[in-house]
């Protein structure tokens, strides 16, 4: 990497890429936090090492982002011949899909900066643009879980893990993607830790009240069964299950309500939805339990019974396996605080 020397340290040049699809909150947040060493005079043993962040785009001047708010592009990509880190912020896929080939100059510039040794990062849906370069082919990445299916269909050569907060790929760990929405916090803190040490990263986290998403993004993902598979018999069974998941022996009853033999039903159900009938029932029960934990003070044992489990200990194991958190920890994290009620 290319570094300009400061008294006792280095400056890492960061190019924060903006384009009309970008979300202003991500751009502004990354800019302020990564510039915080100079803006807020954070003191640390390595404070002489810093980031210098430039807002980079195709043309210098005001650019209306997808939020409708203009943002000033400080440098054009043509003027950025050397950079250490490139960050592609999150986008809003307003049409529900990503249209390729709209930004050929940006794609070529990303490939060029990568070839020159820069680290290329994406926040949330910014990974769509990064994937268009081909740099992520046959590598791992993450994206907002709401965009996971669209991404997988658009870029089948990339292995996508929407439940992961941060994925570092590439031979030299030079391709970094962060997951849903505010996990750009984790991306920025990771960059502080990687280039300036864990102590400074923690100091920045304290200053901005940022938190690492150490439990991953699984607790945030809402289960929605797959209905667009075209198997009418299984769709009817799924609709029945939506209303009856808490009944005893839900799978057996669902099969009884169908016109299929048990073995055939289970095979077709798994092929259509991607998971087994019992896993489907468990996901629906856990999803209902999550809402009850978020919105009520009902005891965990009673919630267990209401969603279909007589054995509360078994329910706790299923819940932890599905969400990554115990029911108590989930309630603590996601319930509405008293002051907001």
N, C-alpha and C positions, 0 to 999 in steps of 0.2 A: 504494500500500500504506500501511497505517496503522502507524506506528512510535512506540514510547515512547522518549524520549531517555534515554540514559545519559551519564555524563561522557565527552564526546569521541566518542560513538558512538550506535548504535541497537540496539534489540532487535527481532528478528523473531519474531513469535508463531507457533508451530508446533502444530498440532492433529494428534496421532497417534491415528488412529481405531481402536478395537478393537471386535470383535464375536465371537460364539462360534466362528466358523470360523477365527479368526486363529491364526497359528503364533507361539508365545511367543518363539522365538529371534530372529525378525525384529523383533518389537515391542521386546524388551529391547535388542537390539543397536542399533537406530536411536535409541532413547531415550538410551542411554549415550553413543554417539558424538556425537550432536547437542548433548548437554548438557556435552560434555567441556571446553568453554572455562571454564565455572564450576566443574565438578567436579574438574578436574585442573590448573587454573591454567596453561593453555597461554599462552605469551607470544608475541606477534607485534605487528607495527606496527598492526594493525587489531583488536586483542583487545578494544577497548571496544565493538565491534559483536558481537552474540552472538545465539544462538537461545534462546528460552524454550519448552521443549517441555511440553505438557500431554497426558496420556492422556485421550482423550475417547471417550465412548460414549453409548448411549441413556439410561443411568441411572448415577448415582454409586454406587460400592461395588464389592465383589468380583464378578468375572466369570470363570467357568470357561471357559478357552480350549480349543481342540480338543485340545491336548496333555494336558488333564486337570489343568492347573495354574491356580489362581486368580490373576487379575491385578487390581489395584485401579484402577478408573476414577476419575480425579480430578475430571472435570467432565462434566456432561451436555451434549449438543448444544444443548439449549434455553438454556443459560447462555453459550454461545459465540456472541456476536453479531458479533464482529470477530476475524479471524485472517488471517495473511499466507500461511501455507502449510498445506495439509492433506496428510497422508500416509496412504494406505490400505495396510496391511501385507499380506504374503502370507497366503493361505488354504490350507487343506487341503481339496481336493475329494474327500471320503471316498467319495462315491457314484459318483465318476467323471464327474459332470456338475454344472453350476451351476443351481440352482433359482432362478428369478426371483421377484420380488415378495415376498420374505421380509422385506426391510428398507425399507419405503416411507418411513419417517421419515428414515433415513440418506440415501436417494436425494434426497429433497427438500432436506435440509440441504446436501448436496454441491452441488446446483444453486444454492442460495441463496448459499453462500460463493463459488462461482465467479462468480456475477453481481455480487457485491460486490468482486471484484477479486483473490480469493485464487488462488494457484497450487495446482493439484490434482495430487498425485503418487500413483503406485501402485508397489508393489514386487511383482514376480513375479505371482502369480495374483490379487493385489489388483485388477488391472485389470478383472476380471469385474464387480466392484461399480461401478467407475468407468464402464465401458461401459454399464451399466444406466441411467445418467443420460441417455444419449444425447449427451453432450458429445463423445464420440469418433467419432460418426457421420461418415463420409467423411474421416476423419483416420487418421494412422499411429499404431501402438502396438506394443509388444512384450509377450511373456508367456513363461513357462516353456515350453520346447520340448515337454515332455510333455503340455502342455495346449493346444497350438496348434490341433489339429484340433477339439477340443471348443469352443474359443473361436470359431474361424471359423464353426462351425455355429451357435453361439448368437448371435453378433453379426456377421452377414455384411456389415454396412455399414462395419465397421472393417477397415482394411488392417493385417494382423498380420505382424510380422517377428521370429520367435522367435530368429533368429541374431544379432540386434542386442542389445547390452548396454543401451543407453539410447536412448529415442526422445523427442524434444521436439517437441510439436505445438501447434497453436492459433495464432490470429492474433497473440497476444502472448507466444507460447512459454510458455503457462501450464498446459499439460497434459503431464505428464512420466511416462513409464512405464519401469521397469527390468525386465530379463529374468529369467533363471532364478536362483532361490535366492539365493546370496550376491552377486549383482549389486546388491543394495541398498547394498553398499559404494560402488559407482559413483554411485548416486543421491545418497547423502549427501555424498560428495566433490564431486559436481557442484554441490550446493546451497551448500557451503562456498565453492567457487571462484566461483560466480555472485554470491553476496552479500557475500563477504569477501575474495575474491582468491585467485589460484593459490598464492601463497606459504603462506597459512594452510592451504589444502587439502592441500598437500604435508606441512605440519607435522603435521596430523591423521593423514594416511596413515602417516607414519613412527611416530608415537606408538602407533598401534594395529596396525602392520604390515599395513595394508591395501594392496591393489594394484589399480590400474585394469585392467580386462579389455580391454586395448588391441587384442587380436587378435580380439575378438568372441566369440561363443558357439558358432560353428561347430565348433571342435575338440572341444567337449563333447557334441555331438549324435551319437547312435548311429543309424546307418541301419537302418531296418526296412522292408522292402518292403511295399507295400500288397497285402493278400491278400483283402480283403472286397469285391472288385469284382464277383463273380458270374460271371466268365468261367472256366469249369472248365478249358478247354484251356490258358489262360495260367497258371492256378494250378498245373497239372501241370508246366509248363515252369519256373515259379519254384522249385518244389520240387526239380526236377532240378538247377537252377542252384545252389541252396543248397549242394549237395554237390560240384559240379563246376565252380565258377566259375574255378578256376585252370588248367583245361585249355586247350590251344592252340585258337584259333578257337572260343571258347566260344559265341558267338552263332550261328555256323553249325551247330555241333553241336546246340545247343538246338533250332534250327529243324528239323533233320533228325529229331530225336526226336519232333517234333510231327506232326500230320496236316494242317498248314496250308501253303499256298504262302508263299514268303518275304515277299512284299509284304503279304499278308493278315496274316501272323503279326506283322510289325513294326507294322502299323497297330493291330491289336488289343492288342498288348502295351503300346504307348505309351498308348492310350486307357484301358487297365485300370490300369496302375501309375503313370501320370503322367510317366514318363520313358522314353527310348528303351532298347532292349535293351542297346546297348553302354554307355550310362550306368549301367544297372542292374548290369552286370558290373563296371564300374569301382568302383561304390560298395561292392559286396560284397568286392572285392579290397582296397580301401583299409581297410575295416572290419576285415578279418582282419589286415592289416598293422599297424593300430593296436594290436590286442591283442598281437601279437608284440613290438612296440616297448615296450609297457607292461610286459610280463612276462618278457622274455628279454633276453639280451645278444647275440643273433644280429646279425650285421652287416647293414647296410641293403641291401647288394648281394644277400646271400643271401635276405633277406626278400622283396626284389623278385622273385627267381626263384621262391620258394616260393608266392607269391600269383599268379603267372602272367605276370610280365614278364621277358623276357630282357634288355631294355635298361633298366639301372638308372637312367639319366638320364631316360628317359621316365617311369619309375615315380615319380621324384622330382617331376617336373612335375605329374603327375596327382594325387599326394598333396597337394602345395602348393595346387593349384587347388581341391581338394575340402575340405580342412581349414583352409586359411589359414596353415598352418605347414609348414615343411620336416620331413622325417622325423626329423632330428636334433633340431630344436627341440621337436617333439612328444614324443620320448622324454625329453628333459630335463625337460619340464613334467609328464608324466604317469607316468613310471616310479616304482616304489616306491623311496623313498630307502634307502640302505644301513642306516641306523640303525633302520629299521622292519622289516627283513627278519628 
